[in-house]
């Protein structure tokens, strides 16, 4: 043990003497105790695999102690240089103190202090999905929220500062908390949550408890408007206890939809562009408590125009007269187009101008009344029509005058139809005889027309003459004429009897009598044989010799006609006969020796009219020929002696008189020969030996041919001589080791067959041996590598070399010779490669060998990024620089943000540059991944990041917002947008997008506000701008349009009572207003006239043509600023016969002026009624509009 020690030694002798000595010594150590902290790193909360590593050193090791945050983790003994590794996983977020203490046996100590941090990059996020507003005393109302974190722990809920709930939670799992039971009012919910990584979050939301639910829809602005005017819109307000969505319809079509917020929202929709008429507006809204509201109203698009068609001129005219026109005009404030039709057919379609006269030709129409119709339409859909009639007339008549039509004798000539046509107008005619048109053409007045009637047949013929003049007048004439004849047609046969078969000089003799001979037809046996003209009474001869060859009766029919169509005919018969017979006799037919010659058939045929015969042998026609009666006919049978067996004979003969004779017979062909085959020599043979053959003979009285089959294959077919030796070489079979079959088949000409079966054997004792002399492993991509082998066989043939299962070489070989094959093509493929050698000898003996060789590499692929920095947004010249090291470079892939952007081959250590400018438009971090492979398959990869950043901001400055009074001009907003990366902006006025465009930084942007000076009140302006770097700037301002004081003054200049049926009675007045718009006049509650007015201009309107009595007059005036005035008065239409009152006449009456509600009306000497109409009310003499109303009392409620 270390320290200072005292040594005391005393001794006592036997004689009692005592001695003592004291000394000291020290035990020391020059060792030291050392603790080295080798690794200790911070780590992310809840991850694993984190350790502390330290070593202890001492020449005299003893004990150590390891603690974290004052808690001992481990302790024990150690040895010099011992390394300790302990897990530090599982600690909470924060700093943690580490102490390692060690002591040696020499009491030397060492203490090392350290710390590590556990951090967390996650966030604790509270998401409120929904909170229910609700009606007092209702249930089932909740707040729904979830908390997102990787390390969930604890949450609390406070309502108006009072804790109402707490507990643990699971990440992203919704939590429902009931908020039922609160009194009417507004409440604040506060939700707080923390996580085990010590991250906290807090959020608030409010909810309302209502005494009753409500749903309110209110139209705040909606006016009727003049057709084609612009700037018309509807403005409505929606509010509810539980907002959800709305839909806006015009005439049943959805024009807009969206959601609205609690507290109410205003919505503005344009109603421009609708056609004349009333249009229905429906606003539907619902709320999340399943209530719905529907508000309906309407607006009217009106037009003060009428479409009036006025046909000024539409004259009648004489047929064929030219220069007649229809004159018309069309009046409309909104002219569009017209269609002009005559007799229902459109003849003109065109646009028109109001009040302009148009001329359309009506020339060229036919006789009669014609209707002209004009249909016109204005752009406001107002339709006007006008129609009239014009006549095209003629006083002419059309008359046919027939001068002569005569009957005539058949076949006489010079017969005509003679007529003329009388009319004021030329025209056309046609002549028909028996319904067939024979003449037609144009005629002139009273022209003589001749039409031939020659050439008609005997009988009565109808004539029809038709004429039409160009004025449409028609005439017809019908009559007939007769063609007559007294002639008859008679046929006589002068001699017709029977005829001998095949006789000649036979005739038919006949004659025909007629005053008008024409032609005849001769029919024999129902077939027309001759047709020809005839002369009356002359003999006609026709030969019948062609019919004596046909036995039996034959019919004769003669038909004749005269030119006067009188017909005569006669029918008769004649007979052709014969008494001859036909007889066949066989004189010689005997049996025949096989293959013998000089054999024949002998026969004869007797007939008075010999013709021809047929000879059939064995059912086959072998001879056809003519014959002479009784002569011998010889036919050779030698061709049949080569066919053993019985043969049939049949003879058939016919005479020219069709009489038939026949005879039957048979003959036999026979033989006694046999066919015998003998094999003289056939043995076994050595493989590939030569001079080997088969020797055989065939015996037959009638030798023919044989077949030699070896191994089932026909090798020879040939003729043979009886008993001769036949040799066939077998050398071609000594190359095929095995037994071989031999089959010989022979036949004689007498069809006797002989056959024999045998076999012979080919044998061998050789073997095939493969020897590999060299096959080594190969360096990757090296050259000069090969395999060396040889093959031994008595009968060498060929070999196959297979590498990796692929046939790479096949060739013949010599026994024992070296065979070399290069393996360089395989050094590009790392790994083991199989080698298989197969060899065969000509004797079929097979040898095989299987081995392997290896291709190896020691290279590696390393990627180094030489340069990669952050990029300024939209900057250029940014790039990544990297290089790749490999002994066998191949290619690489560069991926940025998970997208393959480049792939190429590389060289070892060469710098590779790739531009990053294309990513400078995308702010944020971008991932880079490089992957490379060498030709040896070794892969390297590298992952990195670069940042695209921007320090710019988007700022909007209003330079000037200047607006003047109502309807003023020259008003505008001037603003500027500042941004390093300008892009585009949007300008919204009154919630409507009015302009969007690109901007340049610091440039002035001006937008006119003149269109808004016609709309009184406040107007909101919202400007939104975005830069290319995504930075957004906004600005909201307002401006107000004010109206100057405006008094509308109606000055009645003239309005008098008048006498019934008098004229020139007028209403005269003028109107004074700063903002003139338009006025309307109604009499007796009927709208009579409406028009725009000008400041102080005189307005004159006729009040003529009213009935006797008192009539109410109303003038309604409006200004562009919405100010309105109405004047009501009466005037009287009287009759001189009625008793008038005693009211004194007013002469030069004083001017009475009245001012009421800012309106001045000046009327000379008249009692008046003045009223002021509020701007928001609907005018009673316009189409009505439903008034605004709150929908609170119309809410439809649904309950579960």
C-alpha positions, 0 to 999 in steps of 0.5 A: 500500500502506498505511504510512509512506513516505520520499521522497528527491530528489537532483540533480546539476548539470552543473557537478557541484554536488549537491543533496538533499531528504528528505521523508515521507508516509503512505498510510492507510485509513478503511475497515473490514473487516466479516463479518456472520453472517446465518444459522447454525442447529442441525439434526437429524442426517442431515437436509439443506438446512442452510446457513450464510450470511454477508456480507463488507464492505470499501471495499477488498475482498481475501480471505476464508477459511471453516473448520469445526472447523479445516478450511478449507471455502472461500477466495477473493476477495470484493467489498463486501457479497457474500453467501456461502451454504455447506452445513453438511450431513453433520456428526456429532452434536455441536458444530462451530466455525465461523470466517470470516476476511476481509481488505481490500486495506488489510490491515484484517481481521475474524474471526467465530466461531460454532458449530452443533450437530447433534443426534439425537432417535432412540433405539438400542433392543436387542430380544431376541426369544429365547434358547435354554436347551439340553441339554449338547452339543446344537447349533443354540441361538442368541440372537436379537435386533435393534437399532432405530435410524435410524443403525445402526453397531456392536454387541458381544456378551459372555458372562460378561464375555468378548467373543464377537462384534462387527460392524455391523448393520442396523436391525430386521434380526434377528441370530442368534448361536450359544451352543452349546458351553457347559458345564452352568450359567447364563450372562449375555449382554450386548449393547451397540450404538451408532449413528452419531448416538452413541446407545448401548444395552446389555441383558442376558439369561441362559440355562441349559445343562442336563445333561438336560431335565425336565418336571414336573407335580405336584398339590399339593392336590386333595380329594374334596368333598360335593355342593353344598359350595364352596371346593374347588379344585385346586392344581398346579405345572408346571416344565420346562427349556424352558417353553411352555404348558399346558392344564387339563381336567376331564372332557375339557373345557378349563377353563383354559390359559396359559403358564408360566415357567422355574423353575416356577409354581403354578396354582389352579383351582376345582372347585366345582359338579360333579355327584355322581360321579368327575371326571377331571382332565388337565393337559397341558404342553409345552415348546419342545424339543417335549417333552410331559407329561400328568398325570391324576388325579381327584376325587369329588363324593359324596353321602351321601343316598339317595332313598327312596319309601315308598307307605304306603297304596294301597287297592282300591275298588268301582266308583263309590265315592269317597274313595280316596287313595294315601298316600306319602312321599319321603326325601332329603337333597337333595329335588327333585321327583317324578312320579306316574303311573297306568297309565303316564299322568302324573297329578301332578308336583311338588316334595317335602320329605323325609319329608312325607306326600302324598295323591293321589286315585285315584277315578274309574278303570274296572274292573280293575287299575291300576298306580301308579308314583312316580319321585323324584329328588334334586338329587344325581341319586339316583333313587328309585322305588316302585310298587303296584297297586289294583283297581276291581272289580264283581260284576254281570252284564249280560243281554239278554232278548228278549220277541218278534220276529215275521215279517210280510207286506210293507207290514203295520204294527205289527211290533216288537222287544220286549226288556229288559236286566238288570244291577246298573248302568245302561248303554247299548244299540243295535239294528242291522237288517241292520248299520244302527243303528236305535235306541240309548240309555240303559237302566234295569234291566229296562226294556221296550224296543220297537223298530219293524221296520216298512217293510223290504223282502221278504226276511230281515233280521238283528237285533243287540242290544248292551248295556254297563253302566257297570261294563264288563260287556257282552251281545249278542243276534243273531237275524233276521225275514222280510218276505214277498210273492207278487206279480209285475209284467207289462208289455203293449204294445197296439199299435205300428206305422210312422208317416208323416213329419210325421204326427200322432195317433200313440200308444204304448198299454201297461198294467202288472199288479202286486199292489203297483203302484209306478212305471214308466219309459218309454225312447225311443231310449235316453233316459228320456222319462217316469216315473210311478206306475201302477195295475195293469191301466190303459191308459197312452197316450204321444204319438209325434208328436214322433218323426215329424219324425225319419226311421228306426227308434226303440226303445221300452223300458218298465220297471216295479217293484212296491212289493215290488220285483218288476220287469217290462219290455218292449222294441219298435220303430217306424219313421218314413218319407218318399218326397219329393225336393228340386230347385233350378232357375236361371231367369236369370243374365247378365253385368253392365255396371260400375256398372249397375243392375236386375241380378238372379238368378231361381231356384225350388225344388221339394219335398213338404216345403219347408223353407229354402235358402242362397244363396252368392255368391263363397263368402259366404253372402248369403241364408238363407230358407224357400221354397215349392215351385215359387215364383220367388225373385228376388235383386238383383246390383246390389251386385256391379256395382262389382266387376269380374271373374267372380262364383260363385253356389251354391244349396243347399236342404233339405226338412223330410224332410232331402232336399237339392238344389243348383245352381251358376252364374257372372256377369261384371262388366266396364268399358272406362274409363281414368284420366289426370292433367295438371299445369297449373301448378308453378314455383320460389318465393322463400323466404317468398313467398306466393300460390304454388299447384299446379294439376292436373286428372284425367280418368276415365269413373268418377271416384272419388278422388285422393291428393296427396303432397308430400315423401313426405307425404300432404297431401290425399285427396279425390274429384274430377270428371273434367276439373275444375281442382284447386288446392293452396297451396304457401305452407307450403313457401316457408319450407323452402329446398330441392327439394320432390317432388310425387306425384299418384295417382288411381283411378276407380271401375272401379279404373283408376289414374293417377299423375304425379311432379314437383318445385319449388324454394324458394331464398334469398340472405340471410346471418346475422352476429353482432357483439360490442359489449362483453365485459370481465374481471370482478372476483371477486364484482363486479356490473354485468358483462354482454355486449352483442352484435347479430345481422344477418339478412334473415330473423331467427329465434333465437339461443343463448348458451352460457357454459362449455359450458352453454346459458344463453339462447335467444330470437328476435332482431331484425336489428341490435338490441342483446342484453345478458346479465348475467355477474354469476352467473359472478363467483363462479367464478375463471378464464377463461370461454368464450362461444359465440353461435349464431344462425340465420335463418328461411332456415337461414343460421347464424352463430357467435361464440366469445370468452372473459372472465376473473374474477380476485381478489387476496385471500389467506386468513390464519389466526392462532392467538390463544390455545392453551395446555396443559391440566391433566388433567380441567380445564375452561375450556380452549379454542383462539382463532383468527381468519381474514382473507380479503376473501371469507370462506367456511368453515373446518375444525378438525382435532384429532388427525387428526379433523375436530371443527368446520366452519363459516362465518367472518367476516373477522377474527372470533374463533373459540373451540372448547372443548378440555375434551373432550381433557382426559381424554386425557394427552399431546400433541394436534395441531391443524390449521386449514384455511380457504378463501375464496369466491375459492378461496384456502386458508390452513392452520395447524398447532399442538399442545397438551399435556394433563398430570397430576402426580397419582400412585396410591398404596396404603396398607394400614391394617390386615390382621388375621387370627385362628386357623383358622375364626375370624370378624371378619377383614378387610383395610383399605386406602386408595388415594390419587389425584387422579383415582380410578378403580377397583381390583382385589383378588386373594387367592391369585391369584384376583380376589375384588373389583373396584370404583371407589374414592374417594381416601383412603376406607377399603376393607374386605374380609372374610377370613373365607372364608380362615380355613378354609384353613390356611397362607399367603395372598397379597394383591395390590392393583392400582389405576388412576386416570383419568389412567392412573397405576397403583399396586400393593401385595403383602402376605401373611397366615397362617392357623394352627390351634390344637392339636386333639385328636379324642376318640372315646368308645365308650359302647356296643358289645356282642356280641349273639344272632342275631335279637335287637333293640335292639343299638346302637353308642353313641359321642361325638366331641370336636373343636375343629373338628367336621366329619363321621364315617363308619361301615363294617361289614365294609368296607361304608359303612353311615352318614355324618353330621355330628357336634357337639362331645360329642353322642351318636351312636347307630347300630343294628347289628341284623340281622347274620349269625352271626359276627365283624364288623369295625367301622370309625369314621372321623372328620375335623375341619374343620382336616383332622385325622382319626382311625380306630377299628377293632373287632369285634363278634360275633353268636352263636347259643345253639346254638353252643359259646362260649369260656371267656372270662370275662364282663366286669363293670363293666370299667375305662375304658381310655384311649389317646393316640396322635398327638394323638388320644384314644379312650376305650373301656370294657373292649375291645381296640382298634386305633388308627391315625392317618391323615395329612391328605394321604392318601386315605380308603380307604372313599371313591371312590379318587383317583390319588396325586400323582406327579412326571412326570419319569419320564413325560416323552414325548420327541421328537427331530428 
